[in-house]
Amino acid sequence: MSVTEGEIMNYSDAYKQIMKSRGYTQRELAAVIGIAQGSLSCSLKDGNPTLSTAGKYLQPLGYKLALVPVGSRLPDGSHVLDC
């Protein structure tokens, strides 16, 4: 998949999909991150976290944020976000 070929998702939908695929509930994941479940829920409802917060929330799921040139090949399991 390349940056231009993949399904473009918003942050909240991508995060929920990744969280579900890893077998976490919001409550379980919030405990792993070290935040209240309500904080995670608010972040997903808002859908526009800072890069720092997004990185912190993605790390326990085995993901990192990356900036890649348009047209770059992405590994399977990558998500392209609509920013």
Secondary structure, DSSP 4 states (H G I P E B T S, - for coil): -BTTTSPEE-HHHHHHHHHHHTT--HHHHHHHHTS-HHHHHHHHHH----HHHHHHHHGGGT-------TT-B--TT--EE--
